[in-house]
Amino acid sequence: MAEVCPFPGIRYNQQKAGNLSSVICPPYDVISPDEQKAYYEKSEYNIVRLEHGIALPDDNEKNNKHLRARIAFHQWLNERILQADPVPSFYIHEQTFSYNDSRKKRLGFTACVRLEPWESRMIFPHEHTVPGIKSDRLQLMRATAANFSPLFGLYDDPGQKVTKLLTGQMARRPIIEINHGSEAHRVWMANEPEFVQRVSHYLASKPIFIADGHHRYETALAYRDERLQGGWPHGDEAFNFVMMTLVSFSDPGLIALPVHRLVRGISAKTMKTLEKRLIDFFEVETIALGESGVPEVKGATTAVLGLEDGRLVVLRLRQSASLDDVMPQERSAVYKKLDVSIVEHLIIESLVTTEKAPNVAYTPDAGAARQFVESGQFQLAFLLNPVPVTTIKTIAEVSDRMPGKSTYFHPKLPTGLVINRLDGRLLG
C-alpha cells in the first residue's frame, strides 16, 4: 500500500560543523522562543536556523526567516558544512532515552514515502490540523525545497520481519553517534540492494499511520500539488515524496503521552457554571496534593488542578451521563468514548461564552501543568490519560481523527540527522 524508498540524504560534515550534538534540535512545534534563541547560540550551524528561524520586526517579502533559511542552506552546501550521500539509502536510527527512571530504546528507519491523499487509505492521520501552521511550513518548503525534519510514522510488523532486517544492519559502525543531554542517537546508512528491496517489498503491503507530523504531511501534499501545476509529470520527482522515520507499532520504546489542557481567561460566572456542569456529569473525588508532582490516578476521565487550592479534583464520568447532545453526531463510536474527546466537548467547549473564548495551551508534563496553575499563569489544568497506541490505530482506521494535541510521542525525533531535498528525481 505504501511506497517506501531510499534517498540520498544530506548530512552534516562533522569536520566542519563540529560536535553534532550542537547542531541538532527538536521539531519546530515544540521549540519555545527561549529555546529557539538557545539553539541559535549553540552553533552557527544549528539546524534551527533552517527549520525554525527567528522572525525579525522588519521582515518583508524580500527578507524574512524563510528566505534566510534558503540562503543559509545553500551556503552550507557550498561550503560543505552539509554534504549529500552519493547513494540512495535507508537511515536506521536508534534513539536511547530516559523514561520513568529507566533507559529505553526506540528503533526506526528514515526513508522517503510517496505522498498519497488521505482518501487513498494508504497513509492514515489521527489528529486534526490547524491552517496557520501549514501556511508557515509551506512558505519554508517553497523557499528551501527540502525536508529538514522527518515525520514520525508507524507500521505493523508482525513477526518483527522489518525489525530483524534493521538490527541485522547494526553490527557495523554507525555513521552518526550523538550524546545529546539525556538522549543518545546512533544512525546507520543501509543501501545494499537486497536489504532495500526486502524492506520496501514488505512495507508495500502495509499502510502507514502518522504519529507526529500531520501538519508537515499536509504541507508536503500542498507543495507537491503546486509543483505539479508547473507541468511536472506525476512520477519519481523528489517532491512526490516526504521524509519519514518509520517505527513498528510493537517497538518496546514506543511511548505515547497524553497532552494536558491549560486554561485561562475564565470569568467568575463561567467558572460557577462549569462547577455545576462537572457535578451533573461526573462523580467527583478530591485528593490532597503533596509538595511537588501530581498523584497518579487510575480510572478517571480527567483530573483538574485549580478548582480547589492544594487539591486534585478527580472526575469520573457517571454511568448515567448521556453525551448524545454533547458529542458531534458525525463522530465514530470510538471517538465519543475517548477521554480527550469528552474533556474537549463537554468541558472546554462549555467555557466558551458569548463574550470570548478562553485561552487554551497544552503540555505533556503534569508537573509543569501544576506549576502553571499554582503560579497563576493559568486558572485550570485538565490532566488526561494516555491514549493507547492501539486506540490511535483504531480511530485512524475508521477514518476519524482525535482532537488536535491529543498525543505526544516521547521523545520527539531530532531535526538535523538527515535532510531530504525535493529537487531532482528520487528513483531511477
BAMI-414110 format. One record per residue (C-alpha): residue number from 0; z, x, y. Coordinates in steps of 0.02 Angstrom, whole numbers, plus 32768, in hexadecimal, padded with zeros to 4 digits. Layout:
BEGIN
   nr    pz    px    py
  NUM     Z     X     Y
...
//
This chain:
BEGIN
   nr    pz    px    py
    0  8000  8000  8000
    1  802F  8089  807D
    2  7FBD  811D  809D
    3  8028  81B9  80AB
    4  7FD6  8260  80CA
    5  7FFE  8314  80FD
    6  7FDA  8355  81AB
    7  7FD1  83FF  8204
    8  8077  83F8  825E
    9  809F  8455  82FE
   10  8141  84B7  82F7
   11  81A7  8528  8365
   12  8183  85E3  835C
   13  8235  8622  8348
   14  8208  86D1  8386
   15  81DD  8686  8430
   16  8243  85E7  8438
   17  82E5  8638  83FD
   18  836C  85E4  8395
   19  8324  8541  8355
   20  83CA  84E7  8369
   21  83B2  84F8  8425
   22  8308  84A1  8428
   23  8323  8402  83C1
   24  8371  8361  83FE
   25  838E  82AE  83C1
   26  830E  8223  83DA
   27  82FA  81E7  848E
   28  8355  8142  8476
   29  8400  818D  8451
   30  8400  8213  84DA
   31  8471  81EA  856D
   32  8447  822D  861C
   33  84D0  82B1  860C
   34  8490  82E7  8561
   35  83DF  82ED  85A5
   36  8415  836A  862B
   37  8476  83CE  85AA
   38  83DC  83DF  853B
   39  8377  8418  85D2
   40  83F7  849F  85F1
   41  8401  84D3  853B
   42  8352  851E  853B
   43  82B9  8520  85A9
   44  825A  84F0  850B
   45  82C8  8461  84D0
   46  825E  83D4  848C
   47  82B8  8358  84FE
   48  8240  8391  8587
   49  81B3  8344  8522
   50  820C  82B5  84CA
   51  827A  8275  8557
   52  8259  82CD  85FC
   53  82C5  82B4  8696
   54  827D  823C  8716
   55  8283  8278  87CB
   56  8299  820C  8868
   57  81ED  8239  88AD
   58  818B  821D  880B
   59  80E1  81CC  8821
   60  803F  81B2  87C0
   61  800E  8268  87D7
   62  80B7  82B8  87B7
   63  8130  8267  873D
   64  8194  828E  86A0
   65  8105  8263  862A
   66  8087  82D4  8683
   67  8109  835F  868B
   68  811E  834B  85CF
   69  8062  8360  85B7
   70  805E  83FC  8624
   71  80F2  8449  85C7
   72  80A9  841B  851D
   73  8003  846F  853E
   74  8058  8504  8590
   75  80C8  851F  84F8
   76  802F  8514  8487
   77  7FCF  8592  84F0
   78  8064  8609  84F4
   79  807D  85F2  8438
   80  812C  85AD  8450
   81  80E7  8525  83E1
   82  806D  854B  8354
   83  8007  84DB  82E1
   84  8012  84F7  8226
   85  7F66  8522  81DE
   86  7F71  84AE  8146
   87  7F9B  83F4  8141
   88  8047  83E6  80F0
   89  80D9  8377  80C6
   90  817B  83B4  8116
   91  8211  839C  80A5
   92  82B0  8384  810B
   93  8362  8394  80CB
   94  83E3  835B  814A
   95  849A  8387  8128
   96  8520  832F  818D
   97  85D5  82F5  8191
   98  8609  8242  8172
   99  86B6  81FD  814C
  100  86FF  82AC  8136
  101  867D  82E1  80B6
  102  85D9  833F  80B9
  103  853C  82DF  808B
  104  8483  8306  8078
  105  83EB  8299  809B
  106  8341  82CB  8058
  107  829C  8294  80A0
  108  81EF  82D5  80C6
  109  818A  82CB  8165
  110  80D7  828E  8154
  111  8054  822C  81B2
  112  8049  8173  8185
  113  7FAF  810B  81AC
  114  7FD5  8087  8230
  115  7FC9  7FD5  81F2
  116  7FF3  7F33  824E
  117  8093  7EDE  8216
  118  802B  7E4E  81D2
  119  7FE1  7EBF  814C
  120  808D  7ECB  80FA
  121  8075  7F83  80D6
  122  80F2  7FBA  815A
  123  818A  7F4A  8173
  124  81F9  7F3C  820F
  125  82AB  7EFA  820D
  126  82DB  7EF3  82C6
  127  8293  7EAD  8366
  128  8252  7F1E  83F1
  129  825B  7F1F  84B0
  130  81B9  7F26  8517
  131  81FB  7F9E  859D
  132  8223  8027  8522
  133  8176  801C  84D2
  134  8123  802B  857C
  135  817E  80CE  859F
  136  8154  8115  84F3
  137  809D  80E3  8507
  138  808F  8140  85AC
  139  80D4  81DD  8558
  140  805B  81CC  84C6
  141  7FC8  81B6  853C
  142  7FFA  8252  859C
  143  801C  82C5  8508
  144  7FBA  827D  8473
  145  8047  82AF  8400
  146  80DB  8272  8399
  147  8173  82DC  83C4
  148  81F2  827E  835B
  149  81D6  8236  82AC
  150  81F6  8180  8285
  151  8272  8161  81F8
  152  8226  8103  8164
  153  826D  80CA  80BE
  154  8217  80B3  8017
  155  8244  807F  7F65
  156  824F  810E  7EE9
  157  8283  80C9  7E3F
  158  829F  8155  7DC5
  159  82A6  81CD  7E5B
  160  81F4  8204  7E3B
  161  81D4  823C  7EEE
  162  8283  8286  7F00
  163  8263  82F4  7E68
  164  81BD  832D  7EB0
  165  8212  8359  7F55
  166  82A3  83B8  7F06
  167  8227  8418  7E9C
  168  81E1  8463  7F3D
  169  828B  849A  7F7E
  170  82A7  8532  7F0F
  171  824D  85A4  7F88
  172  8289  85DB  8033
  173  8281  8555  80BB
  174  8215  856E  8155
  175  829D  8529  81C7
  176  835B  853D  81BB
  177  83C7  84F9  8247
  178  8481  84E2  825D
  179  8494  8465  82EA
  180  8547  8433  830D
  181  8589  83D5  8275
  182  84D9  83C5  822D
  183  8469  843D  81CE
  184  83AE  842D  81B4
  185  833C  8481  8136
  186  8281  8464  8132
  187  81FF  8496  80AF
  188  8144  848E  80C8
  189  80EB  844A  802D
  190  802E  8442  8021
  191  7FFE  8466  7F6C
  192  7F70  83ED  7F42
  193  7FC2  83A9  7EA3
  194  8068  8389  7EFB
  195  8015  8335  7F90
  196  7FA8  82C9  7F20
  197  803A  8291  7EB3
  198  80A9  8261  7F46
  199  801C  8209  7FA2
  200  7FE3  81AD  7F05
  201  8091  8170  7EDA
  202  80B5  812F  7F8A
  203  8009  80DD  7F94
  204  8051  804C  7F2F
  205  80EF  803D  7F98
  206  8112  7FE8  803F
  207  8174  8047  80C3
  208  8206  7FFC  8120
  209  822C  8038  81D1
  210  82E2  806F  81DD
  211  82D8  80BB  828B
  212  8247  80C0  8304
  213  8209  800D  8317
  214  81DC  802B  83CE
  215  817F  80CB  83A5
  216  811E  8076  8319
  217  80E4  7FE7  8387
  218  80BB  8065  840F
  219  8051  80C8  8394
  220  7FF4  8028  8366
  221  7FD0  8005  841E
  222  7F98  80B9  843A
  223  7F24  80B2  83A4
  224  7ED6  8011  83E4
  225  7EB7  8062  848E
  226  7E62  80F7  843D
  227  7DF6  8084  83D1
  228  7DB9  802C  846D
  229  7D6E  80D1  84A2
  230  7CED  80C2  8418
  231  7D45  8127  8392
  232  7D24  80F3  82DF
  233  7DB9  80AD  8281
  234  7DD3  8137  8202
  235  7E2A  81DC  81EE
  236  7E48  8209  82A5
  237  7EFC  8241  82BD
  238  7F24  81B2  8334
  239  7F12  813A  82A1
  240  7FB3  8183  825A
  241  8067  819B  8290
  242  80E3  8222  825F
  243  816F  81E1  81F2
  244  81FE  822A  818C
  245  820C  81C9  80EA
  246  82AF  81B6  808A
  247  82CF  815B  7FE7
  248  8336  80BB  7FE9
  249  839E  810A  7F5E
  250  83C5  81AC  7FBB
  251  8483  81C9  7FB4
  252  8482  8205  8068
  253  8435  8165  80AE
  254  84B7  8118  8122
  255  849B  807F  8190
  256  8527  8063  820E
  257  8544  7FC3  826F
  258  8523  7FBC  832A
  259  85B4  7F70  8389
  260  859E  7F03  8424
  261  85F2  7F2D  84CA
  262  85F5  7EA3  854D
  263  8625  7E9A  8605
  264  8602  7E25  8696
  265  865C  7D90  8647
  266  86AC  7D18  86C3
  267  875B  7CD4  86A6
  268  8714  7C26  8689
  269  8697  7C65  8608
  270  8720  7CC8  85B2
  271  8788  7C2A  8599
  272  86F1  7BCF  8552
  273  86D3  7C61  84DC
  274  8786  7C5F  849C
  275  8778  7BA5  8473
  276  86D1  7BC2  841C
  277  871C  7C4A  83AF
  278  87A9  7BD9  8377
  279  872D  7B4E  834E
  280  86C0  7BBB  82DF
  281  8731  7C44  829C
  282  87D4  7C62  8244
  283  8832  7CD8  82B8
  284  88A8  7D66  828A
  285  88EF  7DEE  82FA
  286  891C  7E9F  82C7
  287  897F  7F1B  832E
  288  891E  7FB4  8366
  289  8963  8061  8347
  290  895E  80EF  83C4
  291  88A9  8116  839D
  292  8816  80DA  8338
  293  87F9  802B  82F7
  294  8843  7FE0  8257
  295  87C6  7FC0  81CC
  296  87B5  7F07  81A9
  297  875E  7EC1  810E
  298  870E  7E17  80FC
  299  8705  7DF1  81B5
  300  866D  7DB0  8212
  301  869E  7E1A  82A8
  302  8737  7E64  82FB
  303  8751  7E5E  83B7
  304  87A1  7EDA  842D
  305  87D8  7E9F  84D9
  306  880D  7DEC  84B3
  307  88C4  7E1F  849D
  308  8911  7EBF  84E2
  309  893D  7F3B  845B
  310  88FB  7ECE  83CF
  311  885D  7EB9  836A
  312  8826  7E04  8359
  313  87D6  7DE8  82AF
  314  875C  7D58  829B
  315  8727  7D0B  81F6
  316  86A7  7C7F  81FB
  317  86F3  7BDB  81C1
  318  86A7  7B96  8120
  319  8699  7AEF  8178
  320  863E  7B38  820E
  321  858B  7AFA  8223
  322  8511  7B71  8275
  323  847A  7AFE  826D
  324  847C  7ADF  8328
  325  849D  7B96  8351
  326  8422  7BF8  82E7
  327  8368  7BF8  830F
  328  8316  7B7C  8298
  329  8281  7BED  8274
  330  82EE  7C78  822F
  331  8301  7CA0  8176
  332  839B  7C72  8112
  333  83CD  7D29  8102
  334  83C1  7D40  81BF
  335  8435  7CAC  81DF
  336  84BB  7CF7  816F
  337  84BF  7DA3  81C2
  338  855E  7DCB  8221
  339  84F7  7E17  82AD
  340  8490  7D77  82BB
  341  852D  7D0C  82C3
  342  8578  7D79  834B
  343  84D5  7D7E  83AB
  344  84B2  7CC3  83AB
  345  855E  7C75  839D
  346  85BD  7CEB  8411
  347  8550  7D5B  847E
  348  84D6  7CD2  84AE
  349  8567  7C5D  84D8
  350  859C  7CD8  8560
  351  84FB  7CBA  85C0
  352  8521  7C43  864F
  353  84B3  7BF3  86D2
  354  84F2  7C77  874B
  355  84C6  7D15  86EB
  356  84BE  7D65  8642
  357  8544  7DE2  860E
  358  851C  7E9A  8602
  359  8511  7ED1  854C
  360  8513  7F84  850C
  361  8518  7FCE  845E
  362  8571  8056  83FD
  363  8581  8081  8343
  364  862D  80CF  8365
  365  86BF  8055  8357
  366  8736  80D4  83A2
  367  86C5  80E8  843A
  368  86BC  802B  8449
  369  877A  8024  8455
  370  877A  80A9  84DD
  371  86F7  804A  8541
  372  8761  7FAC  853C
  373  8808  7FFF  855F
  374  87BE  8060  85F1
  375  877F  7FBE  863E
  376  86C7  7FED  8634
  377  86A9  7F56  85C4
  378  870C  7EB6  85AD
  379  86EC  7E99  84F5
  380  86AC  7EF6  845C
  381  866E  7E9A  83C3
  382  867D  7F0B  832B
  383  8601  7EE8  829F
  384  85F4  7F10  81E7
  385  8569  7F81  81A7
  386  84CF  7F28  8165
  387  84AA  7F61  80B2
  388  8405  7FBB  809F
  389  83D4  7F3C  801B
  390  83E8  7EB1  809C
  391  837E  7F10  8119
  392  82F5  7F19  8096
  393  8308  7E61  806A
  394  82FB  7E22  811C
  395  825E  7E8B  8136
  396  820F  7E4A  8097
  397  8223  7D95  80D0
  398  81C7  7DC3  8171
  399  8260  7DAE  81DF
  400  82B8  7E27  8253
  401  836D  7E43  8280
  402  83A7  7E40  8336
  403  8382  7EE1  8392
  404  8402  7F6C  837E
  405  8441  7F2D  82D6
  406  843E  7FD1  8277
  407  8461  8087  829D
  408  8426  80FF  8217
  409  849C  8193  8219
  410  8477  821A  8242
  411  83DC  820C  82AE
  412  8345  8274  827E
  413  8333  8308  82F5
  414  82A0  8318  836B
  415  8247  83BF  8370
  416  823D  83F8  82BB
  417  8185  83C9  82AE
  418  8109  8380  832C
  419  806D  831C  8302
  420  7FD3  8320  8373
  421  7F6A  8283  8383
  422  7EC3  82D7  83AA
  423  7E42  8309  8329
  424  7E32  82D3  8274
  425  7EC4  82CD  81FE
  426  7E63  82C3  815A
  427  7DC6  8314  811E
//
